[in-house]
Amino acid sequence: MKRCAWAVSNPLETHHHDKEWGVPVHDDRLLFEMLILEGAQSGLSWATILQKRQGYLKAFDQFNAKKIAAYTPKKIESLLADTGIVRHKLKINATVTNAKCFLDIQKEYGSFDTYIWSFVGGKPIINSWQNESEVPASTAESEAMSKALKKKGFKFVGPTTCYAYMQAVGMVNDHIVSCFRYKEIKAL
């Protein structure tokens, strides 16, 4: 069975690729989780974040944005000591900031889903890459998303992070065409 090359070196990456990556997500909680995890991944490998995903779920109250938005300095200090997550002060603080911004968007647009999917016109972009070297690090859509999210106060949402997010939540299908998931995702 042919897979995207990035998904074959680690069982967690293989599972993520086979079950989640590229599947269109419209659940606000999961959209928030993936936004935070993609930001946490900045400068690190995705395998590192997948290894710590359960730690993130536990440490950040299952990515309940309302709870995270209310975190106190004491709670943030406890997170800096939590070995189950990436203990990076700016990233932890950004998670709290992003939770507040996320709630503001929900209030303004009715859902984060409505807002975030507007960057691709409400439906996935279906690419047809022959190999991984063709896949861009960012696109005009991810640059627009990054700029808009930053304007709304979000942190750790650069164009490359936004594009990785778009790939993860199925806003783009970037499975290579020979990957078994390409046709499955395209059919969704």
Contacts in CASP RR format, 6 or more apart in sequence:
PFRMAT RR
TARGET T0000
AUTHOR 0000-0000-0000
METHOD contacts of the structure
MODEL  1
MKRCAWAVSNPLETHHHDKEWGVPVHDDRLLFEMLILEGAQSGLSWATIL
QKRQGYLKAFDQFNAKKIAAYTPKKIESLLADTGIVRHKLKINATVTNAK
CFLDIQKEYGSFDTYIWSFVGGKPIINSWQNESEVPASTAESEAMSKALK
KKGFKFVGPTTCYAYMQAVGMVNDHIVSCFRYKEIKAL
1 180 0 8 1.000
2 178 0 8 1.000
2 179 0 8 1.000
2 180 0 8 1.000
3 14 0 8 1.000
3 17 0 8 1.000
3 18 0 8 1.000
3 179 0 8 1.000
3 180 0 8 1.000
3 181 0 8 1.000
4 17 0 8 1.000
4 132 0 8 1.000
4 175 0 8 1.000
4 176 0 8 1.000
4 179 0 8 1.000
4 181 0 8 1.000
5 132 0 8 1.000
5 176 0 8 1.000
6 13 0 8 1.000
6 17 0 8 1.000
6 46 0 8 1.000
6 132 0 8 1.000
7 13 0 8 1.000
7 14 0 8 1.000
7 16 0 8 1.000
7 17 0 8 1.000
7 18 0 8 1.000
7 21 0 8 1.000
8 14 0 8 1.000
9 47 0 8 1.000
10 47 0 8 1.000
10 50 0 8 1.000
12 47 0 8 1.000
12 50 0 8 1.000
12 51 0 8 1.000
13 46 0 8 1.000
13 47 0 8 1.000
13 50 0 8 1.000
16 46 0 8 1.000
16 50 0 8 1.000
17 181 0 8 1.000
18 181 0 8 1.000
20 168 0 8 1.000
21 167 0 8 1.000
21 168 0 8 1.000
21 170 0 8 1.000
21 175 0 8 1.000
21 181 0 8 1.000
22 124 0 8 1.000
22 167 0 8 1.000
22 168 0 8 1.000
22 169 0 8 1.000
22 170 0 8 1.000
22 172 0 8 1.000
22 173 0 8 1.000
22 174 0 8 1.000
22 175 0 8 1.000
22 181 0 8 1.000
22 185 0 8 1.000
23 169 0 8 1.000
23 170 0 8 1.000
23 185 0 8 1.000
23 188 0 8 1.000
24 124 0 8 1.000
24 169 0 8 1.000
24 170 0 8 1.000
24 171 0 8 1.000
24 188 0 8 1.000
25 31 0 8 1.000
25 34 0 8 1.000
25 169 0 8 1.000
25 170 0 8 1.000
26 113 0 8 1.000
26 117 0 8 1.000
27 113 0 8 1.000
28 106 0 8 1.000
28 111 0 8 1.000
28 112 0 8 1.000
28 113 0 8 1.000
29 62 0 8 1.000
29 63 0 8 1.000
29 64 0 8 1.000
29 65 0 8 1.000
30 63 0 8 1.000
30 169 0 8 1.000
31 112 0 8 1.000
31 113 0 8 1.000
31 116 0 8 1.000
31 169 0 8 1.000
32 63 0 8 1.000
32 65 0 8 1.000
32 98 0 8 1.000
32 99 0 8 1.000
32 102 0 8 1.000
32 112 0 8 1.000
33 56 0 8 1.000
33 57 0 8 1.000
33 63 0 8 1.000
34 165 0 8 1.000
34 168 0 8 1.000
34 169 0 8 1.000
35 98 0 8 1.000
35 102 0 8 1.000
35 157 0 8 1.000
35 165 0 8 1.000
36 56 0 8 1.000
36 60 0 8 1.000
36 63 0 8 1.000
36 95 0 8 1.000
36 98 0 8 1.000
37 49 0 8 1.000
37 53 0 8 1.000
37 56 0 8 1.000
38 161 0 8 1.000
38 162 0 8 1.000
38 164 0 8 1.000
38 165 0 8 1.000
38 168 0 8 1.000
39 91 0 8 1.000
39 94 0 8 1.000
39 156 0 8 1.000
39 157 0 8 1.000
39 161 0 8 1.000
40 49 0 8 1.000
40 56 0 8 1.000
40 85 0 8 1.000
40 86 0 8 1.000
40 88 0 8 1.000
40 91 0 8 1.000
40 95 0 8 1.000
40 156 0 8 1.000
41 48 0 8 1.000
41 49 0 8 1.000
41 161 0 8 1.000
41 164 0 8 1.000
42 91 0 8 1.000
42 156 0 8 1.000
42 161 0 8 1.000
44 86 0 8 1.000
46 164 0 8 1.000
48 86 0 8 1.000
49 56 0 8 1.000
49 86 0 8 1.000
52 84 0 8 1.000
52 85 0 8 1.000
52 86 0 8 1.000
55 82 0 8 1.000
55 84 0 8 1.000
55 85 0 8 1.000
56 63 0 8 1.000
56 84 0 8 1.000
56 85 0 8 1.000
57 63 0 8 1.000
58 84 0 8 1.000
59 79 0 8 1.000
59 82 0 8 1.000
59 84 0 8 1.000
59 85 0 8 1.000
60 68 0 8 1.000
60 79 0 8 1.000
60 85 0 8 1.000
60 95 0 8 1.000
61 67 0 8 1.000
61 68 0 8 1.000
65 99 0 8 1.000
65 102 0 8 1.000
65 103 0 8 1.000
65 106 0 8 1.000
66 99 0 8 1.000
66 103 0 8 1.000
68 95 0 8 1.000
68 96 0 8 1.000
68 99 0 8 1.000
69 96 0 8 1.000
69 99 0 8 1.000
69 100 0 8 1.000
69 103 0 8 1.000
71 79 0 8 1.000
71 96 0 8 1.000
76 92 0 8 1.000
76 93 0 8 1.000
76 96 0 8 1.000
79 85 0 8 1.000
79 87 0 8 1.000
79 92 0 8 1.000
80 87 0 8 1.000
80 89 0 8 1.000
80 92 0 8 1.000
81 87 0 8 1.000
85 92 0 8 1.000
90 155 0 8 1.000
90 156 0 8 1.000
91 156 0 8 1.000
93 155 0 8 1.000
94 154 0 8 1.000
94 155 0 8 1.000
94 156 0 8 1.000
97 153 0 8 1.000
97 154 0 8 1.000
97 155 0 8 1.000
98 154 0 8 1.000
98 155 0 8 1.000
98 156 0 8 1.000
98 157 0 8 1.000
101 149 0 8 1.000
101 152 0 8 1.000
101 153 0 8 1.000
101 154 0 8 1.000
102 112 0 8 1.000
104 152 0 8 1.000
105 112 0 8 1.000
105 115 0 8 1.000
105 152 0 8 1.000
106 112 0 8 1.000
108 115 0 8 1.000
109 115 0 8 1.000
116 145 0 8 1.000
116 169 0 8 1.000
116 171 0 8 1.000
117 123 0 8 1.000
117 171 0 8 1.000
119 141 0 8 1.000
119 142 0 8 1.000
119 144 0 8 1.000
119 145 0 8 1.000
119 148 0 8 1.000
119 166 0 8 1.000
119 171 0 8 1.000
120 141 0 8 1.000
120 166 0 8 1.000
120 171 0 8 1.000
120 172 0 8 1.000
124 170 0 8 1.000
124 171 0 8 1.000
124 172 0 8 1.000
124 173 0 8 1.000
124 185 0 8 1.000
124 188 0 8 1.000
125 141 0 8 1.000
125 171 0 8 1.000
125 172 0 8 1.000
125 173 0 8 1.000
126 172 0 8 1.000
126 173 0 8 1.000
126 186 0 8 1.000
127 135 0 8 1.000
127 172 0 8 1.000
127 173 0 8 1.000
127 174 0 8 1.000
128 177 0 8 1.000
129 135 0 8 1.000
129 174 0 8 1.000
129 176 0 8 1.000
129 177 0 8 1.000
130 176 0 8 1.000
130 177 0 8 1.000
130 178 0 8 1.000
131 176 0 8 1.000
132 176 0 8 1.000
135 174 0 8 1.000
135 176 0 8 1.000
136 163 0 8 1.000
137 159 0 8 1.000
137 160 0 8 1.000
137 163 0 8 1.000
138 146 0 8 1.000
138 159 0 8 1.000
138 160 0 8 1.000
138 162 0 8 1.000
138 163 0 8 1.000
139 159 0 8 1.000
139 163 0 8 1.000
139 166 0 8 1.000
139 172 0 8 1.000
141 163 0 8 1.000
141 166 0 8 1.000
141 171 0 8 1.000
141 172 0 8 1.000
142 158 0 8 1.000
142 159 0 8 1.000
142 160 0 8 1.000
142 162 0 8 1.000
142 163 0 8 1.000
142 165 0 8 1.000
142 166 0 8 1.000
143 159 0 8 1.000
143 162 0 8 1.000
145 157 0 8 1.000
145 159 0 8 1.000
145 162 0 8 1.000
145 165 0 8 1.000
145 166 0 8 1.000
146 157 0 8 1.000
146 158 0 8 1.000
146 159 0 8 1.000
146 161 0 8 1.000
146 162 0 8 1.000
149 157 0 8 1.000
149 162 0 8 1.000
150 157 0 8 1.000
150 158 0 8 1.000
163 172 0 8 1.000
165 171 0 8 1.000
166 172 0 8 1.000
167 174 0 8 1.000
170 185 0 8 1.000
173 182 0 8 1.000
173 185 0 8 1.000
173 186 0 8 1.000
175 181 0 8 1.000
175 182 0 8 1.000
175 185 0 8 1.000
176 182 0 8 1.000
END
